[in-house]
């Protein structure tokens, strides 16, 4: 009878939409060499230590600490384990529920009750039953629940990878910002030293009546301004240093990153094609998997319109004397089935279905938005690197010209052909251009990090 029921029930088809990935906006052409090819998701492929392209051992060591001790990463990992447990829980519904519930009881029945004999009687009961129950998945409710749990697990895995990418990219960007500040502080320190020497000369000339008090005041003003700039940069460096300490899981008060000039070079990056971009980005993969979750929830909502069927059975032994527990007359068994169909629910099922369908529409919009943002980020970072590379060349020329201008202004001042104002102006121009050059180099490295992040991390 049970086999016949399974054959009949197997003919029931699950209800609910079959999941198909919606189309996402993508350019027909891209500012990289052809050909364009269909994309195949590769977000699950480990991205690896993408930061090694910068060939900076100190950065690599910090990234290793972040991967081991960053608390946000630990939260993401724990949430992934929760999603894995929920997926396993959903799969367990495929199997019948078996329970073993032995019981022993003894009760005295009143002898003076209606129909009693006048003597109290004691009844003992020893029960050793095994119960089995199973809900038949007639219309795919359990199947859709498993699909939703599995897609949630995959979304959680993509989210974990996305958090890893964000943390490592943020750390690299902060690291290169600190190194840029170190280089600027070095420039300011050398400038302060040069201004000090120049001020000594001007003061000597002033004492001899060759230079005016105005010359001294102008050079002192430039010295004070430069020292103020250095003080503000040191404060900014300390703030970023504290941010790095949090990223690598260390207390900020006890963490210090030794000062070192910016030396890393921005590597050449193969930006790939739009299809490659969609393959690597874990946030896009997460958005796509969340669509699958929402689609499965529509199937769950639709299956609620149909009846549910539970099969159950039990068997075992029951006796009043434990000595006869396993005798054949003590055997008990029962089998049965129960169907449940709501007749009236006040529109609850309709509301649940509309809720699920609206949730799916929202995930589709989120997915397409993630694709658009990804393409925009890559385009902006590629163009930004092009501009910064060009600016780096012209800024190097500006620094060279400013150095020559200062040398000429100093020579003319020493020869009495110009005022100290020319020297002060040339010193200020050189300082500004040197800092600008370092800022451009730092921006190139940070933009490279942002491009790596926009491309989804490593891609080898």
HULINDA-V456716 format. One record per residue. N is the residue number from 1. RES is the residue in three letters. NEAR is the number of other C-alpha atoms within 8 Angstrom. D_LAST is the distance of its C-alpha to the last C-alpha in whole Angstrom. Layout:
# HULINDA-V456716
N,RES,NEAR,D_LAST ; N,RES,NEAR,D_LAST
This chain:
# HULINDA-V456716
1,UNK,4,58 ; 2,UNK,5,55 ; 3,UNK,6,53 ; 4,UNK,7,55 ; 5,UNK,8,54 ; 6,UNK,8,50 ; 7,UNK,8,51 ; 8,UNK,8,52 ; 9,UNK,8,50 ; 10,UNK,8,47 ; 11,UNK,6,48 ; 12,UNK,8,47 ; 13,UNK,8,44 ; 14,UNK,9,42 ; 15,UNK,9,42 ; 16,UNK,11,39 ; 17,UNK,8,37 ; 18,UNK,5,34 ; 19,UNK,7,31 ; 20,UNK,4,29 ; 21,UNK,6,26 ; 22,UNK,5,28 ; 23,UNK,4,27 ; 24,UNK,7,25 ; 25,UNK,7,25 ; 26,UNK,7,23 ; 27,UNK,6,23 ; 28,UNK,4,24 ; 29,UNK,5,23 ; 30,UNK,8,20 ; 31,UNK,4,20 ; 32,UNK,7,18 ; 33,UNK,5,18 ; 34,UNK,4,19 ; 35,UNK,4,19 ; 36,UNK,8,18 ; 37,UNK,5,17 ; 38,UNK,5,18 ; 39,UNK,8,16 ; 40,UNK,6,15 ; 41,UNK,9,14 ; 42,UNK,7,11 ; 43,UNK,11,12 ; 44,UNK,7,13 ; 45,UNK,5,10 ; 46,UNK,5,10 ; 47,UNK,8,8 ; 48,UNK,5,9 ; 49,UNK,6,11 ; 50,UNK,9,9 ; 51,UNK,9,13 ; 52,UNK,8,12 ; 53,UNK,6,11 ; 54,UNK,9,15 ; 55,UNK,7,16 ; 56,UNK,8,19 ; 57,UNK,6,20 ; 58,UNK,6,23 ; 59,UNK,10,20 ; 60,UNK,10,18 ; 61,UNK,8,21 ; 62,UNK,10,22 ; 63,UNK,12,19 ; 64,UNK,8,20 ; 65,UNK,11,23 ; 66,UNK,13,22 ; 67,UNK,11,20 ; 68,UNK,7,23 ; 69,UNK,10,26 ; 70,UNK,13,25 ; 71,UNK,8,28 ; 72,UNK,7,26 ; 73,UNK,13,23 ; 74,UNK,9,26 ; 75,UNK,8,28 ; 76,UNK,12,25 ; 77,UNK,9,24 ; 78,UNK,8,28 ; 79,UNK,9,28 ; 80,UNK,12,25 ; 81,UNK,8,28 ; 82,UNK,8,31 ; 83,UNK,12,29 ; 84,UNK,9,28 ; 85,UNK,8,32 ; 86,UNK,9,33 ; 87,UNK,12,31 ; 88,UNK,8,33 ; 89,UNK,8,36 ; 90,UNK,12,36 ; 91,UNK,8,35 ; 92,UNK,7,38 ; 93,UNK,8,40 ; 94,UNK,7,40 ; 95,UNK,6,42 ; 96,UNK,9,46 ; 97,UNK,7,47 ; 98,UNK,8,50 ; 99,UNK,7,52 ; 100,UNK,8,55 ; 101,UNK,8,57 ; 102,UNK,8,60 ; 103,UNK,7,63 ; 104,UNK,8,67 ; 105,UNK,7,70 ; 106,UNK,8,73 ; 107,UNK,7,76 ; 108,UNK,8,79 ; 109,UNK,8,81 ; 110,UNK,10,84 ; 111,UNK,10,87 ; 112,UNK,10,89 ; 113,UNK,7,86 ; 114,UNK,4,88 ; 115,UNK,5,88 ; 116,UNK,9,88 ; 117,UNK,7,90 ; 118,UNK,8,91 ; 119,UNK,8,89 ; 120,UNK,10,86 ; 121,UNK,8,83 ; 122,UNK,8,80 ; 123,UNK,9,77 ; 124,UNK,11,74 ; 125,UNK,11,71 ; 126,UNK,15,68 ; 127,UNK,11,65 ; 128,UNK,11,62 ; 129,UNK,12,60 ; 130,UNK,11,57 ; 131,UNK,12,55 ; 132,UNK,11,52 ; 133,UNK,11,51 ; 134,UNK,10,49 ; 135,UNK,9,48 ; 136,UNK,8,47 ; 137,UNK,10,44 ; 138,UNK,12,46 ; 139,UNK,10,44 ; 140,UNK,14,41 ; 141,UNK,13,41 ; 142,UNK,11,40 ; 143,UNK,8,37 ; 144,UNK,12,36 ; 145,UNK,12,36 ; 146,UNK,11,34 ; 147,UNK,11,31 ; 148,UNK,13,31 ; 149,UNK,13,31 ; 150,UNK,9,28 ; 151,UNK,12,26 ; 152,UNK,12,27 ; 153,UNK,12,25 ; 154,UNK,10,22 ; 155,UNK,13,23 ; 156,UNK,13,23 ; 157,UNK,9,20 ; 158,UNK,14,18 ; 159,UNK,12,21 ; 160,UNK,12,20 ; 161,UNK,9,16 ; 162,UNK,11,18 ; 163,UNK,11,20 ; 164,UNK,10,17 ; 165,UNK,11,15 ; 166,UNK,9,19 ; 167,UNK,11,20 ; 168,UNK,11,17 ; 169,UNK,11,17 ; 170,UNK,8,21 ; 171,UNK,12,21 ; 172,UNK,13,19 ; 173,UNK,12,21 ; 174,UNK,11,25 ; 175,UNK,10,24 ; 176,UNK,12,23 ; 177,UNK,11,26 ; 178,UNK,11,28 ; 179,UNK,13,27 ; 180,UNK,14,29 ; 181,UNK,11,32 ; 182,UNK,12,32 ; 183,UNK,12,32 ; 184,UNK,10,35 ; 185,UNK,11,37 ; 186,UNK,9,37 ; 187,UNK,11,38 ; 188,UNK,13,41 ; 189,UNK,9,42 ; 190,UNK,8,42 ; 191,UNK,10,44 ; 192,UNK,11,46 ; 193,UNK,8,47 ; 194,UNK,8,48 ; 195,UNK,11,50 ; 196,UNK,9,52 ; 197,UNK,8,53 ; 198,UNK,9,54 ; 199,UNK,11,56 ; 200,UNK,8,58 ; 201,UNK,8,59 ; 202,UNK,11,60 ; 203,UNK,10,62 ; 204,UNK,8,63 ; 205,UNK,10,64 ; 206,UNK,12,65 ; 207,UNK,8,68 ; 208,UNK,7,69 ; 209,UNK,7,70 ; 210,UNK,7,67 ; 211,UNK,12,65 ; 212,UNK,8,65 ; 213,UNK,7,65 ; 214,UNK,6,62 ; 215,UNK,12,60 ; 216,UNK,13,60 ; 217,UNK,8,59 ; 218,UNK,11,56 ; 219,UNK,13,55 ; 220,UNK,9,55 ; 221,UNK,8,54 ; 222,UNK,11,51 ; 223,UNK,11,50 ; 224,UNK,8,51 ; 225,UNK,8,48 ; 226,UNK,11,46 ; 227,UNK,10,46 ; 228,UNK,8,46 ; 229,UNK,9,42 ; 230,UNK,11,41 ; 231,UNK,8,43 ; 232,UNK,8,41 ; 233,UNK,10,38 ; 234,UNK,10,38 ; 235,UNK,8,39 ; 236,UNK,8,36 ; 237,UNK,10,34 ; 238,UNK,8,35 ; 239,UNK,8,34 ; 240,UNK,11,31 ; 241,UNK,13,31 ; 242,UNK,11,33 ; 243,UNK,10,30 ; 244,UNK,11,27 ; 245,UNK,12,30 ; 246,UNK,11,30 ; 247,UNK,12,26 ; 248,UNK,14,26 ; 249,UNK,11,29 ; 250,UNK,9,31 ; 251,UNK,8,35 ; 252,UNK,10,35 ; 253,UNK,5,38 ; 254,UNK,6,37 ; 255,UNK,10,34 ; 256,UNK,5,34 ; 257,UNK,5,31 ; 258,UNK,4,32 ; 259,UNK,6,33 ; 260,UNK,7,30 ; 261,UNK,9,30 ; 262,UNK,10,27 ; 263,UNK,4,25 ; 264,UNK,8,21 ; 265,UNK,6,20 ; 266,UNK,8,18 ; 267,UNK,7,14 ; 268,UNK,4,14 ; 269,UNK,4,11 ; 270,UNK,4,10 ; 271,UNK,6,12 ; 272,UNK,7,11 ; 273,UNK,9,14 ; 274,UNK,11,16 ; 275,UNK,11,15 ; 276,UNK,9,11 ; 277,UNK,12,13 ; 278,UNK,12,15 ; 279,UNK,12,12 ; 280,UNK,13,11 ; 281,UNK,14,14 ; 282,UNK,13,16 ; 283,UNK,10,19 ; 284,UNK,11,19 ; 285,UNK,14,18 ; 286,UNK,13,21 ; 287,UNK,13,23 ; 288,UNK,12,23 ; 289,UNK,12,24 ; 290,UNK,12,27 ; 291,UNK,13,28 ; 292,UNK,12,28 ; 293,UNK,13,30 ; 294,UNK,14,33 ; 295,UNK,14,33 ; 296,UNK,15,34 ; 297,UNK,12,36 ; 298,UNK,14,38 ; 299,UNK,14,39 ; 300,UNK,14,40 ; 301,UNK,12,42 ; 302,UNK,12,44 ; 303,UNK,13,44 ; 304,UNK,9,47 ; 305,UNK,7,49 ; 306,UNK,8,50 ; 307,UNK,9,52 ; 308,UNK,11,50 ; 309,UNK,12,52 ; 310,UNK,11,52 ; 311,UNK,12,53 ; 312,UNK,11,55 ; 313,UNK,11,57 ; 314,UNK,11,58 ; 315,UNK,11,60 ; 316,UNK,11,62 ; 317,UNK,13,65 ; 318,UNK,13,68 ; 319,UNK,12,71 ; 320,UNK,9,74 ; 321,UNK,9,74 ; 322,UNK,7,72 ; 323,UNK,5,73 ; 324,UNK,9,73 ; 325,UNK,11,69 ; 326,UNK,8,68 ; 327,UNK,7,71 ; 328,UNK,5,70 ; 329,UNK,4,73 ; 330,UNK,11,70 ; 331,UNK,11,67 ; 332,UNK,8,66 ; 333,UNK,8,63 ; 334,UNK,7,62 ; 335,UNK,8,60 ; 336,UNK,7,59 ; 337,UNK,8,57 ; 338,UNK,7,57 ; 339,UNK,8,56 ; 340,UNK,7,55 ; 341,UNK,7,55 ; 342,UNK,6,56 ; 343,UNK,4,59 ; 344,UNK,5,58 ; 345,UNK,7,56 ; 346,UNK,4,57 ; 347,UNK,7,53 ; 348,UNK,7,51 ; 349,UNK,11,49 ; 350,UNK,7,49 ; 351,UNK,8,48 ; 352,UNK,9,45 ; 353,UNK,11,44 ; 354,UNK,8,44 ; 355,UNK,8,42 ; 356,UNK,13,39 ; 357,UNK,11,39 ; 358,UNK,8,39 ; 359,UNK,9,36 ; 360,UNK,12,34 ; 361,UNK,8,35 ; 362,UNK,8,33 ; 363,UNK,13,30 ; 364,UNK,11,30 ; 365,UNK,8,30 ; 366,UNK,9,28 ; 367,UNK,13,25 ; 368,UNK,10,26 ; 369,UNK,8,26 ; 370,UNK,11,23 ; 371,UNK,13,22 ; 372,UNK,10,24 ; 373,UNK,8,23 ; 374,UNK,10,19 ; 375,UNK,9,20 ; 376,UNK,8,22 ; 377,UNK,10,20 ; 378,UNK,11,18 ; 379,UNK,8,20 ; 380,UNK,8,22 ; 381,UNK,12,20 ; 382,UNK,9,19 ; 383,UNK,8,23 ; 384,UNK,9,23 ; 385,UNK,11,21 ; 386,UNK,8,23 ; 387,UNK,8,26 ; 388,UNK,12,25 ; 389,UNK,9,24 ; 390,UNK,8,28 ; 391,UNK,9,29 ; 392,UNK,11,28 ; 393,UNK,8,30 ; 394,UNK,8,33 ; 395,UNK,11,33 ; 396,UNK,9,33 ; 397,UNK,8,36 ; 398,UNK,9,38 ; 399,UNK,12,38 ; 400,UNK,8,39 ; 401,UNK,8,42 ; 402,UNK,12,43 ; 403,UNK,9,43 ; 404,UNK,8,45 ; 405,UNK,9,47 ; 406,UNK,12,48 ; 407,UNK,8,49 ; 408,UNK,8,52 ; 409,UNK,12,53 ; 410,UNK,9,53 ; 411,UNK,8,55 ; 412,UNK,10,57 ; 413,UNK,13,58 ; 414,UNK,7,59 ; 415,UNK,7,61 ; 416,UNK,7,63 ; 417,UNK,7,62 ; 418,UNK,9,60 ; 419,UNK,9,60 ; 420,UNK,10,57 ; 421,UNK,8,56 ; 422,UNK,10,54 ; 423,UNK,12,53 ; 424,UNK,11,52 ; 425,UNK,8,50 ; 426,UNK,12,48 ; 427,UNK,9,47 ; 428,UNK,9,46 ; 429,UNK,9,44 ; 430,UNK,12,42 ; 431,UNK,11,41 ; 432,UNK,8,40 ; 433,UNK,12,38 ; 434,UNK,10,36 ; 435,UNK,10,35 ; 436,UNK,9,34 ; 437,UNK,12,32 ; 438,UNK,11,30 ; 439,UNK,9,30 ; 440,UNK,11,28 ; 441,UNK,11,26 ; 442,UNK,13,25 ; 443,UNK,9,25 ; 444,UNK,12,22 ; 445,UNK,13,20 ; 446,UNK,12,21 ; 447,UNK,11,20 ; 448,UNK,12,16 ; 449,UNK,11,16 ; 450,UNK,11,17 ; 451,UNK,12,15 ; 452,UNK,11,12 ; 453,UNK,11,14 ; 454,UNK,11,15 ; 455,UNK,12,12 ; 456,UNK,12,11 ; 457,UNK,12,10 ; 458,UNK,10,6 ; 459,UNK,6,4 ; 460,UNK,2,0
